[in-house]
Amino acid sequence: MTDTTPDELDQVLDDAVAAAAVLRGRSPAERADWLRAAADALDGAAERLIPLAQEESRLPRPRLTGELKRTTFQLRLFADEIAAGAYLHATVDHADPAWGMGPRPDLRRMQLPLGPVAVWAASNFPFAFSVAGGDTASALAAGCPVVLVAHPGHPGLSRATAEVLIAALEGAGAPQGVFALVEGQETGRALITDPRVAAGAFTGSLRGGRALFDLASGRETPIPFYGELGSVNPAFVTTAAAAARAEEVAAGFAGSMALGVGQFCTKPGLLFVPADSPIPGLVAERLKEVAGAPMLNDRIREGYGEALSALASHEVVEVLAGTADPSGDPAPTLLRTSAAEILADPRPLTAELFGPAALVVEYTDDEELLAAARTLEGQLTATIQGEEGDQIAPALLEVLSERAGRVLWGGWPTGVSVTYAQQHGGPYPATTAVGTTSVGTAAIERFLRPVAYQDLPEALLPEPLQDANPWSVPQRIDGVHPS
């Protein structure tokens, strides 16, 4: 990759600031059309983009075809969401001299875009979490220009996707500077510390994301930084479920943890099972049938090999299937320890291992299982494999709801649907902003801030707060929600 020069970055940021001023005056319906145009253009460029993605990411064509479809679906969903206007939370309180705590002034409140957003592309989803992925789509939907830092794992694809995206946006009437791509690690550091940037969004490693978060927080004027930093995504099999559905649970876990060579941020990396359960052996047998496959790039492969070797060599860990040998394309590896060892020293045993490996944790009783669950740090997901009437389920659900952004019952966490109720986030270290999501329509609200206007003349009010309501957005008026 060729790093963006300081002069080039300076121009990009000037253009983004100018675009932000234009975006504030464009209606949600108009900006929705820009997103739909971008989705159509990306679909139309599939035969150009997918081969590039295959070459640079080592991912198979069917996976990439589905991922591009997800990317354009997301753009259209966000377009529909902003066109409806509810995301603005337009609230009108007319002046009321008889208000219960004394005379009330005329107050009107809505959400405004933050301004230019710096976005870092992820390696493991070269479409859905990259140039035109969720962070870009949600920031654009909010009315914020985007400056995206390309991932070095797929530079050619990044440039090609950016070309398609920029041409589509500007062709649909968006201002110059609404989106730009930059390259280089030092460029990223300069970007997050530049006063023209109003927020940052990142999907990647704990180390990289935390470094950027610290830079964003350490600025003279700190800015929000929405980092998704990874997760071990524990799964808990109750005694009843282990007795009733051992084969089903084993098959589901093996398929989920090995999916995509284990390179999903929602890969289940810990499996808690009763000590006398056949599930570990059943999972091991399933995984022995899965051949090795290339990882996204050599850097990820090397990092996986080092982390796997360290875990496998831990004195309380046993290898059940696969190997800790870092050479070649990795096949799935299953390891085993006990809940007692987790309780004694959880950190080295419960860290994320990005790749096709997982650790089975055997527990002796329900109290030990709950105690082990309480040792876990923040997670994107947590899964319960239980049975109806499971006595441990309420207590386990309470513990996991405190630690995870999404709690599943009877399913597996890989596969994050883009929808209205989705929550893809969680307590640190899963993310740097526990109250937000990076997937689903609620992701748009990360890049908005509320502003209240008191006693303004109608002509000076933003369109969504005017009594005439020229944008026809839903308004909550004097406490009454729109029907």
Residue, then its C-alpha position, 0 to 999 in steps of 0.5 A: m500500500t502507498d501511504t496517503t501523504p499529509d498534504e493529501l490527508d489535509q485536502v481530504l479533511d477540508d473536503a469532508v468539512a465542506a461536505a458536512a456543511v452541505l449534508r446538514g441541509r439535505s433531507p433524509a429522503e434525499r440522502a436515502d437516495w444516495l445510499r440506494a444509488a451506492a447499493d445499486a452501483l456496488d451490485g452492478a460492480a460485483e463481477r469486478l469486485i468479487p474476483l479482487a476480493q477472492e485474490e486478496s482475502r483468500l475467501p471463496r466466491p460464494r462467501l464473498t457473493g453473500e457478503l456483498k449482498r449483505t452490504t448492499f442490503q444494509l445500505r438499502l435498509f439504512a436508506d429506508e430507516i432515515a427516509a422514515g425520519a424517526y431516527l431524528h427523534a424530533t420532539v416539540d414541547h410548545a410553551d405552556p404557562a400552566w406546566g406543573m413545575g412552572p411556566r415552560p418555554d417553547l423547547r424543541r429537540m432533535q438529533l444532528p450529525l456529528g461531522p466527519v467520521a474516521v472509519w477503519a476497515a476490518s480484515n475479515f469481512p472485505f465487503a460488509f465491514s470494510v469500505a462500504g460496510g456497516d460503519t460507513a453506511s451508518a455514518l453516511a445515513a446519519g449525515c456524516p462524511v466518512v474518511l475511511v482507512a483502508h485495510p492493508g489486507h485487501p488494498g486493491l479491493s479497497r481502492a476499487t470499492a471506493e471508486v464505485l462508491i464515490a462515483a455513485l454518491e456524487g452521481a446521485g447528487a452528494p457533495q464532493g468529499v462525502f466519502a474518501l479513502v486513505e491508506g497507512q498506519e501513520t495516516g490513521r494516527a494523524l486522522i484520529t487526532d485531527p480536530r476536523v474529525a468528530a468521531g471514529a469507528f473501528t473493527g479489529s484487534l484489542r491492541g489496535g483498537r485500544a491504541l486508537f481509542d486512547l488517541a481519541s480520548g487523549r485529544e485536547t477535545p476528546i471525541p467518541f470512538y466506537g471500537e469493536l475489539g473482539s470477543v471469546n463468545p462463551a457457550f454454556v451447555t446445561t446438564a439437562a441439554a447435555a443429556a437431551r441433545a449431546e449430538e445436536v449441540a456438538a454438531g452446532f458448536a463444531g460448525s459455528m467455531a470452524l466457520g470461515v476458518g474461525q475468523f468471525c468476531t462472533k466465533p464461539g471460543l469457549l464451550f462449558v459442558p458438564a464434566d461427564s458429558p460426551i460432548p467434547g469427544l463428539v465435537a472432536e470427532r466432528l472437527k477431525e473431518v474438517a480440512g485445513a484452509p488458508m486464513l485471510n493473510d499471513r499476518i493473521r495466520e502467524g498471530y493465530g499460530e502464536a496464540l494457539s501455541a501459547l494456549a496449548s502449552h499451558e499446563v492445565v490445557e489438553v489438546l483433544a483434536g487438531t494440533a498446535d503446530p503453526s505450520g501450514d493451513p490450520a485445521p480446527t483445534l479443540l482444547r480442554t480444561s476445567a472450570a476449576e482452572i478458569l476460576a483459579d486464573p481466568r485471563p490466559l484461558t479466556a482470551e480471544l483466539f482469532g482462528p479455528a480453535a476453541l477451549v472446552v471447559e468442564y464443570t462439576d455442578d451448577e454453582e461452579l458453572l455460574a462462578a466461572a461465568r462471573t469471571l468472564e470479561g465483556q463479550l459480544t455474545a453469550t449462548i445458553q444451550g438449555e432445556e425448558g424448565d432448566q432451573i439454572a437458566p434464570a441465574l445464568l441469564e442474569v449473569l450473561s446479560e451483565r456481560a454480553g451484548r447479545v444472549l442466545w438461547g439454543g442457537w449459535p452466535t455466528g451470523v449477525s442479522v442486519t435488522y432493527a433489534q440487533q445488538h452487536g456490541g458489549p461491555y469492554p473489552a468487546t467494545t469501547a462504547v457499551g451503549t452502542t451497536s455496530v450492526g443494525t439500524a441503531a448503529i446510525e445513532r452513534f454519529l448523531r448528537p441531540v440539540a435543543y432549541q428554546d423559543l426560536p422563531e419558526a423560520l430559524l428552526p431546523e425543518p424537522l422541528q418546525d410546526a409546518n414539518p416540511w420534511s414530514v418526519p415523525q414528531r413527538i408533540d407535547g409528550v404525545h408520540p406520533s401514531 
